Amino acid sequence: MKKTNKLPPVIKGIFLFITLLFLFGIYLSIPVLFNYKSVENIIEKKFFSDFDIKLNINGDIKYQLLPKPHLLISNSSLSLDKNREEKMLINIEKLKIFVNLNNLYPKSKINFKKFEISENNFLLRKNEYIILRNYFHNSKSKPFHITNSKIFISDDKDQTLIISPVEKIVFMTSKKDNFKKLTINGNLFDLKFKSLWKKEFNSEFNSKIEIDFKNPNISMKNKLDYDNILDFKGSALINFLNQNIEIDYKLKDNRISLKSPNNNNNINIDALIELKPFYLNSNIILNKQNLNFLIDELVFSILNLNSDLIGNINGDLKLSLINIEHELIRDGYITFNIDQKKINLNKIVISLDNIGIIESEVTYEEKNGEIIFNSSNVITIKNRKNFARKFQMNVNKVIHLNKIFFKIKKNISSGIISIYDINFNKLDVTDKNIEKISYNIKNSQEFNSLVKRILSN
């Protein structure tokens, strides 16, 4: 009998694997040959069904296998309809719609998984905010991603107000897990931030939002409850410079009120915002703040806020200072006026521990890359006995002392403080002027010694 040559099992397995791989490759490559343009209407209708967004395809449609099977659509537009009169139109250069492997052919039951937009510019007008908000609140869309893009926010005259680069935006909904979620990683006014908006799937408008900024570290948690589309209330917790700020707010009759609850936080807010016309009247209460922080950082930062950040805000801002961390200064207030995209300092009035008050005019200037604080000050003495006790002097030395005029210059970078143009106004001495000498001091103890020495002469 003739012997038959049989292939070893390993070789058979290799041939079988190659055959299956070849057949699978043919199966995956067939969609590349399909004319997707012929089923453009099917794709548009399915896109609206899956994402609650109207798709208008103007360019080519290509099938791409990698990195995951998807349709690549060039030159399209997306629209969000608020009603028949208003809609938000977004032009897209490249739109990727990801599909399931078992739904590669549009004439069968096509099934989209998600869509993705990258390297695109989005123009958002202020009056389109409500359309976008309503979409996120009401949509039951499948997931979509936006990456490496820019958002331009403009006013009614198409003047750009804000440009915000975004690394990634992800929107997801889950009826099963009962949530809608929008996450954003981006940049606003050169500050990197992460935000998370979340709400229960079937709730109408109530939602929560968390925002975290880096450098400086600022975080905000907000809970929002709607009575209706025009009236709402909520609460916010803000952590800024390691300080917690709690705010309860309410919108009603075109007015927004903001008020901190009674607590032991060192920063509290009491403000009223009129919307028509827009006007802000606010009082921020600062408890146990360091004097150097107030001068070197807070007031300087407020006066140098970016005009784009101020926007069209007009109004008055008051900083009420209590329990200031200083040997001599106890409390006081600083007032600002906000107008024409600029903040102006109006008045600084500080209380001196049962002695009197200081009124100051303040400016900042930059010299050779360093920030210089300048102030012209007048101390009005209301209790001479307490003044003499504080500066360890005989009360007879100050019996006729009413006012002390002086100027301060501080290099914020180095911390060096100079006092000059000192003038004591006494009733029994006409215009007694101390020689215009500049005195360098390091702390309040040296200031006390300087005043005592000059008055004793």
Wavefront OBJ file of the C-alpha trace (Angstrom):
o trace
v 0.000 0.000 0.000
v 1.188 3.510 -0.871
v 1.928 5.798 2.121
v -0.087 9.090 2.268
v 1.691 12.328 3.360
v -0.339 14.162 6.031
v 0.251 17.747 7.225
v 1.164 18.122 10.895
v -1.582 19.699 13.138
v 0.575 22.791 13.763
v 0.848 23.509 10.037
v -2.900 23.007 9.628
v -3.524 25.479 12.449
v -1.263 28.097 10.854
v -3.027 27.706 7.466
v -6.426 28.013 9.179
v -5.366 31.147 11.062
v -4.021 32.771 7.880
v -7.237 31.917 6.023
v -9.447 33.401 8.764
v -7.262 36.486 8.981
v -7.487 36.924 5.190
v -11.265 36.556 5.210
v -11.615 38.968 8.160
v -9.421 41.514 6.354
v -11.654 41.248 3.273
v -14.735 41.743 5.499
v -13.255 44.863 7.096
v -12.041 46.305 3.803
v -15.411 46.041 2.019
v -16.812 49.229 3.735
v -13.964 51.238 2.196
v -15.436 50.448 -1.214
v -18.976 51.375 -0.197
v -20.425 54.669 -1.479
v -21.531 56.273 1.807
v -22.535 59.457 0.002
v -25.469 57.525 -1.432
v -26.891 56.989 2.073
v -26.208 60.516 3.323
v -29.829 60.997 4.454
v -29.742 57.776 6.477
v -26.586 58.931 8.272
v -28.071 62.373 9.029
v -31.307 60.912 10.406
v -29.491 58.352 12.545
v -27.129 61.059 13.851
v -30.086 63.161 15.007
v -31.699 60.112 16.613
v -28.539 59.186 18.547
v -27.225 62.634 19.513
v -30.212 65.069 19.436
v -28.213 67.216 17.010
v -29.066 67.972 13.404
v -26.248 67.045 10.999
v -25.906 68.581 7.550
v -23.228 66.857 5.416
v -21.646 69.109 2.784
v -18.433 67.234 1.967
v -17.122 63.710 1.500
v -17.795 60.654 3.661
v -15.014 58.111 4.113
v -14.811 54.910 6.124
v -11.630 54.461 8.187
v -10.719 51.342 10.119
v -8.056 52.715 12.464
v -7.714 53.458 15.314
v -11.349 52.296 15.577
v -13.937 51.897 12.823
v -15.470 55.299 12.055
v -16.912 57.509 9.353
v -14.841 60.607 8.580
v -17.020 63.468 7.307
v -15.434 66.597 5.893
v -17.162 69.986 5.770
v -20.349 69.533 7.772
v -22.473 71.583 10.157
v -24.269 70.786 13.399
v -27.283 72.701 14.661
v -29.072 72.850 18.002
v -32.643 74.077 17.640
v -34.164 75.986 20.519
v -37.323 76.592 18.530
v -38.253 77.399 14.970
v -36.959 80.952 15.205
v -33.622 80.344 16.928
v -30.884 77.807 16.401
v -27.202 77.451 17.159
v -25.135 76.533 14.069
v -21.638 75.005 14.360
v -19.369 74.481 11.345
v -17.144 71.371 11.514
v -14.164 70.674 9.275
v -13.627 67.034 10.307
v -16.260 64.960 12.081
v -15.606 61.374 13.185
v -18.610 59.135 13.872
v -17.624 55.824 15.456
v -19.595 52.709 14.530
v -19.865 49.153 15.808
v -18.090 46.391 13.853
v -21.347 44.520 13.417
v -22.985 47.589 11.863
v -20.600 48.488 9.069
v -23.175 48.836 6.328
v -25.655 51.723 6.431
v -28.300 49.726 4.548
v -28.377 47.352 7.474
v -29.219 48.613 10.966
v -26.470 51.203 11.363
v -25.504 51.961 14.964
v -23.351 54.904 16.086
v -21.319 54.685 19.314
v -20.064 58.275 19.696
v -18.769 61.191 17.661
v -15.556 63.189 17.981
v -14.452 66.654 16.846
v -10.827 67.801 17.036
v -8.854 70.940 16.150
v -11.969 73.012 15.514
v -12.943 76.604 16.352
v -16.330 77.163 18.016
v -18.028 80.559 18.003
v -20.475 81.017 20.871
v -22.536 84.183 21.066
v -23.832 85.320 24.433
v -27.472 84.906 23.380
v -26.788 81.259 22.412
v -25.911 80.257 25.960
v -29.534 79.350 26.791
v -29.756 77.114 23.693
v -26.605 75.259 24.748
v -27.716 75.010 28.376
v -31.090 73.589 27.390
v -29.417 71.009 25.176
v -27.280 69.611 27.999
v -30.203 69.617 30.408
v -32.674 67.937 28.047
v -30.549 65.785 25.745
v -30.371 61.992 25.996
v -27.457 61.890 23.584
v -24.884 59.152 23.216
v -21.330 60.236 24.184
v -19.347 62.782 22.197
v -15.817 64.201 22.553
v -14.240 67.518 21.536
v -10.425 67.742 21.690
v -7.677 70.321 21.063
v -10.070 73.085 20.016
v -10.829 76.729 20.821
v -14.049 78.389 21.987
v -14.612 82.035 21.017
v -17.300 83.855 23.024
v -18.569 87.045 21.376
v -21.086 89.765 22.165
v -24.152 90.769 20.158
v -21.908 92.803 17.810
v -19.653 89.788 17.135
v -16.804 91.331 19.129
v -14.735 88.568 20.735
v -14.901 88.733 24.540
v -13.203 85.488 25.568
v -10.980 82.901 23.879
v -10.755 79.600 25.735
v -8.552 76.752 24.432
v -9.912 73.330 25.445
v -7.932 70.119 25.670
v -10.976 67.897 25.997
v -14.760 68.094 26.399
v -16.761 64.932 27.077
v -20.560 64.703 27.304
v -22.208 61.482 28.497
v -25.682 60.392 29.526
v -26.798 57.176 31.185
v -30.437 56.388 31.881
v -29.375 53.163 33.569
v -27.020 54.911 36.007
v -29.302 58.002 36.211
v -26.832 60.754 35.277
v -25.878 63.325 32.657
v -22.283 64.490 32.805
v -20.189 67.153 31.071
v -16.438 67.352 31.770
v -14.112 70.063 30.439
v -10.318 70.398 30.607
v -9.244 73.777 29.312
v -7.708 77.184 29.775
v -9.414 80.464 30.698
v -7.482 83.757 30.953
v -4.219 81.718 30.951
v -5.481 79.670 33.919
v -5.757 75.899 33.482
v -9.019 74.452 34.787
v -11.051 71.281 35.072
v -14.810 71.294 35.432
v -17.515 68.696 36.000
v -21.250 69.332 35.507
v -23.633 66.597 36.594
v -27.360 66.123 37.102
v -29.859 63.341 37.565
v -31.041 61.934 34.237
v -34.727 62.808 34.549
v -34.527 65.957 36.696
v -35.570 69.135 34.902
v -32.888 71.719 35.711
v -31.375 70.960 39.136
v -27.662 70.252 38.791
v -24.209 70.335 40.397
v -20.948 71.739 39.081
v -17.330 71.561 40.273
v -14.525 73.746 38.871
v -10.822 73.586 39.774
v -8.240 76.157 38.661
v -4.476 75.753 38.989
v -1.936 78.510 39.767
v -3.604 80.054 41.678
v -5.423 77.132 43.246
v -9.136 77.930 43.219
v -11.920 75.377 43.514
v -15.692 75.823 43.395
v -18.577 73.477 44.117
v -22.043 74.647 43.173
v -25.562 73.256 43.609
v -28.308 74.846 41.511
v -32.091 74.505 42.010
v -34.546 75.973 39.479
v -38.022 77.189 40.330
v -38.533 77.899 36.628
v -36.484 79.048 33.644
v -36.262 82.630 34.983
v -35.962 82.066 38.740
v -33.427 79.904 40.509
v -31.515 79.548 43.742
v -28.465 77.674 44.856
v -25.385 77.487 47.016
v -21.665 77.563 46.275
v -18.530 76.636 48.185
v -15.342 78.315 46.936
v -11.831 77.591 48.179
v -9.453 80.451 47.366
v -5.992 80.987 48.882
v -6.782 78.236 51.432
v -9.892 80.140 52.517
v -13.423 78.747 52.302
v -16.155 81.032 50.968
v -19.793 79.934 51.199
v -22.481 81.747 49.221
v -26.242 81.300 48.999
v -27.626 82.974 45.877
v -30.997 83.627 44.308
v -32.278 85.047 41.012
v -35.730 86.638 41.073
v -37.262 89.606 39.261
v -34.010 90.349 37.363
v -32.047 90.574 40.605
v -29.352 88.246 41.875
v -28.675 88.286 45.613
v -25.566 86.668 47.073
v -25.127 86.231 50.807
v -22.875 84.065 52.948
v -24.599 82.048 55.682
v -23.695 82.736 59.302
v -20.492 80.781 59.885
v -16.918 81.097 61.110
v -15.328 81.481 57.662
v -12.841 84.328 57.286
v -14.386 85.528 54.004
v -18.089 86.387 53.680
v -20.028 88.061 50.890
v -23.129 90.243 50.774
v -23.982 91.464 47.267
v -26.877 92.496 45.041
v -26.727 92.442 41.232
v -29.270 94.335 39.159
v -29.557 92.781 35.693
v -31.543 95.458 33.820
v -29.486 97.599 33.656
v -26.540 95.627 35.020
v -25.126 97.021 38.293
v -23.166 95.369 41.090
v -23.287 96.486 44.725
v -21.146 94.215 46.855
v -19.564 93.998 50.284
v -16.875 91.395 51.012
v -16.095 90.890 54.700
v -12.502 89.794 55.379
v -11.721 88.507 58.863
v -8.235 88.030 60.366
v -6.305 88.959 57.226
v -2.617 89.824 57.215
v -1.851 93.473 56.399
v 0.976 92.536 54.011
v -1.394 90.231 52.107
v -3.949 93.041 51.766
v -1.352 95.524 50.438
v 0.997 93.281 48.477
v -1.506 90.911 46.884
v -5.212 91.570 47.256
v -5.552 95.303 46.479
v -2.858 95.100 43.796
v -4.599 92.112 42.129
v -7.995 93.844 42.139
v -6.620 97.038 40.587
v -4.805 95.047 37.894
v -7.607 92.684 36.864
v -7.702 91.966 33.137
v -10.232 94.262 31.426
v -11.674 91.256 29.557
v -12.389 89.601 32.897
v -14.169 92.734 34.154
v -16.246 92.841 30.956
v -19.303 95.090 31.116
v -19.577 95.011 34.911
v -20.412 98.352 36.532
v -20.852 98.971 40.233
v -19.283 99.363 43.655
v -17.089 96.967 45.603
v -16.378 97.299 49.312
v -13.875 95.282 51.337
v -14.792 95.364 55.019
v -11.785 94.458 57.174
v -12.211 93.098 60.711
v -9.698 91.736 63.225
v -6.704 92.630 61.035
v -3.563 90.789 62.101
v -1.521 93.839 63.117
v -0.340 95.349 66.398
v -1.883 98.781 65.782
v -4.478 98.417 63.038
v -7.759 96.717 63.912
v -10.416 97.158 61.245
v -11.529 99.379 58.381
v -12.764 99.331 54.808
v -11.573 99.803 51.215
v -13.972 100.901 48.459
v -13.650 100.533 44.678
v -15.680 101.728 41.711
v -16.031 99.534 38.603
v -16.717 101.353 35.345
v -15.690 101.150 31.684
v -13.746 97.890 32.134
v -11.611 99.481 34.842
v -11.488 99.308 38.648
v -10.657 102.503 40.550
v -9.788 102.717 44.228
v -12.003 105.278 45.970
v -11.172 105.312 49.657
v -9.201 103.509 52.373
v -10.215 104.122 55.994
v -8.513 102.160 58.790
v -9.244 102.167 62.542
v -6.316 102.483 64.972
v -7.093 100.552 68.164
v -9.197 103.224 70.006
v -6.795 105.970 68.929
v -8.235 107.354 65.702
v -8.408 106.597 62.005
v -6.081 106.561 58.998
v -7.296 107.744 55.600
v -5.083 106.812 52.649
v -4.672 107.364 48.937
v -2.889 104.467 47.248
v -1.149 103.869 43.900
v 1.088 101.151 42.476
v 3.907 101.621 39.979
v 6.465 99.406 38.291
v 10.165 100.301 38.319
v 12.863 98.072 36.830
v 10.578 95.078 37.008
v 9.658 95.645 40.675
v 6.258 96.692 42.051
v 6.259 99.794 44.268
v 3.381 100.603 46.646
v 2.830 104.337 47.343
v 0.433 105.867 49.836
v -0.350 109.338 51.177
v -1.824 109.097 54.667
v -3.367 111.221 57.380
v -3.972 110.016 60.924
v -6.827 111.786 62.704
v -6.328 111.385 66.468
v -9.564 111.038 68.433
v -8.200 109.845 71.783
v -4.869 111.448 72.786
v -4.590 109.494 76.050
v -4.744 106.180 74.215
v -2.306 107.535 71.633
v 0.204 108.509 74.359
v -0.248 105.154 76.100
v 0.284 103.222 72.881
v 3.477 105.093 72.001
v 4.662 105.188 75.653
v 4.751 108.995 75.880
v 3.709 111.657 78.319
v 0.213 112.808 77.367
v 1.382 116.434 77.655
v 3.564 115.853 74.592
v 0.491 115.237 72.438
v -2.130 117.342 74.199
v -2.636 119.511 71.103
v -1.922 116.879 68.454
v -4.785 116.498 65.966
v -3.344 115.021 62.795
v -0.228 113.320 61.473
v 0.539 113.454 57.749
v 3.045 111.049 56.188
v 3.814 109.091 53.033
v 4.851 105.465 52.640
v 6.762 103.783 49.861
v 7.105 99.980 49.903
v 9.035 97.784 47.510
v 6.779 94.729 47.393
v 9.539 92.540 45.982
v 12.127 93.321 48.681
v 9.754 94.312 51.502
v 11.694 97.559 52.209
v 9.426 100.286 53.652
v 10.259 104.003 53.657
v 8.355 106.746 55.518
v 8.841 110.372 54.477
v 7.170 113.809 54.313
v 6.103 113.553 57.963
v 4.122 116.548 59.192
v 2.604 116.967 62.687
v -0.210 119.448 62.882
v -0.336 120.976 66.384
v -2.622 123.782 67.451
v 0.118 125.497 69.460
v 2.741 125.233 66.720
v 1.916 126.687 63.329
v 2.740 124.322 60.479
v 5.528 122.563 62.301
v 7.174 120.525 59.525
v 9.703 117.855 60.178
v 12.591 118.002 57.766
v 11.811 115.880 54.701
v 13.903 112.874 55.637
v 13.159 109.322 54.528
v 13.118 106.731 57.318
v 13.450 103.020 56.585
v 11.520 100.741 58.920
v 10.975 96.981 59.067
v 7.979 96.564 61.359
v 5.385 98.325 63.518
v 7.740 98.431 66.522
v 10.195 100.543 64.546
v 7.333 102.775 63.414
v 6.269 103.312 67.055
v 9.845 104.193 68.040
v 10.134 106.610 65.127
v 6.937 108.486 66.076
v 7.963 108.649 69.737
v 11.451 109.944 68.878
v 10.192 112.675 66.525
v 7.445 113.871 68.901
v 9.847 113.975 71.831
v 12.192 116.399 70.047
l 1 2 3 4 5 6 7 8 9 10 11 12 13 14 15 16 17 18 19 20 21 22 23 24 25 26 27 28 29 30 31 32 33 34 35 36 37 38 39 40 41 42 43 44 45 46 47 48 49 50 51 52 53 54 55 56 57 58 59 60 61 62 63 64 65 66 67 68 69 70 71 72 73 74 75 76 77 78 79 80 81 82 83 84 85 86 87 88 89 90 91 92 93 94 95 96 97 98 99 100 101 102 103 104 105 106 107 108 109 110 111 112 113 114 115 116 117 118 119 120 121 122 123 124 125 126 127 128 129 130 131 132 133 134 135 136 137 138 139 140 141 142 143 144 145 146 147 148 149 150 151 152 153 154 155 156 157 158 159 160 161 162 163 164 165 166 167 168 169 170 171 172 173 174 175 176 177 178 179 180 181 182 183 184 185 186 187 188 189 190 191 192 193 194 195 196 197 198 199 200 201 202 203 204 205 206 207 208 209 210 211 212 213 214 215 216 217 218 219 220 221 222 223 224 225 226 227 228 229 230 231 232 233 234 235 236 237 238 239 240 241 242 243 244 245 246 247 248 249 250 251 252 253 254 255 256 257 258 259 260 261 262 263 264 265 266 267 268 269 270 271 272 273 274 275 276 277 278 279 280 281 282 283 284 285 286 287 288 289 290 291 292 293 294 295 296 297 298 299 300 301 302 303 304 305 306 307 308 309 310 311 312 313 314 315 316 317 318 319 320 321 322 323 324 325 326 327 328 329 330 331 332 333 334 335 336 337 338 339 340 341 342 343 344 345 346 347 348 349 350 351 352 353 354 355 356 357 358 359 360 361 362 363 364 365 366 367 368 369 370 371 372 373 374 375 376 377 378 379 380 381 382 383 384 385 386 387 388 389 390 391 392 393 394 395 396 397 398 399 400 401 402 403 404 405 406 407 408 409 410 411 412 413 414 415 416 417 418 419 420 421 422 423 424 425 426 427 428 429 430 431 432 433 434 435 436 437 438 439 440 441 442 443 444 445 446 447 448 449 450 451 452 453 454 455 456 457
